[in-house]
Amino acid sequence: MQFLDVKTDYAFKKVFGSENSKDKLISFLNALVYENKSTKIKDLTIVDPYNIPLLDGMKNSFVDVKAVLDDNTKVIIEMQILNHEGFEKRVLYNLAKNYSVQLNKSEDYYLLNPVIALNIVDFTMFKDSKKTITNFKLLEKEEFIDYSDDIELIFIELPKFKKSLDELENLRDEWIYFIKNAGSLEYIPTELNHTIQNSFDMLNEANLSKDELETQHKRKEFISIQKLAILKATNDGLKQGLEEGLEQGLEEGLEQGREQGLEQGMEEKSIEIAKNLLDILDDETISSKTGLSIEIIQSLR
């Protein structure tokens, strides 16, 4: 069997954002967002359900799924393949925008409901942390007092998830494993939760039409080209930086060498003069004439 890569927009929204995705999205969010909360999600509404395969003309490397939970919390789930300049700011902007647009003119602020931005990224964002999942909210800097639970940012960094199938500890691990590895598997792992196993059926290429397969392959090709373009730009930048650094370093080295050579030559000349004056003048006078220290003159004697 061959399965679609969940990290592509087509497959991601097929699993989490289509008409048949509600049970999968509830399981996924309960495992990733509500794992440590006493109240679990029992129901949700997917905003603008995805009608596959309406992807023609899409030029983005990300896709999002929006859902309103049974407690009126809005969740924005985004799958981001490529790291690009301004990504962190775009995440904040989308979160703020989705929070603010809830109110119509003159409506009271207490009507605002929480918004959670869940971002799954196929690159490393926080190099100083080994955590696969990082969670951000509004806290006081020193005493970490909660300001509000209305705004929450969650990042899942797929490259940091290294667990194999037999190392998975809970449903959270199973969902991350599914997203990261489904496209490279050739069978449905029986060890996984039944909801995740059902998700594999949605990705099975044998169940897809020719048009659906073509759409998926075009998206993978587009993403591969974008990755290569970013890699080339990075390598070109590094090469240019290295060349400029070497050139600058060589120039600075030569200049420093010239200065040190001149200083050393002048000092040697002063010492020769001082030696010729040792039998004629006292140490202080020789020092003032040659610029050498008293200690150097005394050592010459």
Secondary structure, 3 states (H helix, E strand, C coil): CCECCCCCHHHHHHHHCCCCCHHHHHHHHHHHCCCCCCCCCCCEEEECCCCCCCCCCCCCCEEEEEEEECCCCEEEEEEECCCCCCHHHHHHHHHHHHHHCCCCCCCCHHHCCCEEEEEEECCCCCCCCCCCEEEEEEECCCCCCEEEEEEEEEEEEHHHCCCCHHHCCCHHHHHHHHHHHHHHCCCCCCCCCHHHHHHHHHHEHHHCCHHHHHHHHHHHHHHHHHHHHHHHHHHHHHHHHHHHHHHHHHHHHHHHHHHHHHHHHHHHHHHHHHHHHCCCCCHHHHHHHHCCCHHHHHHHC
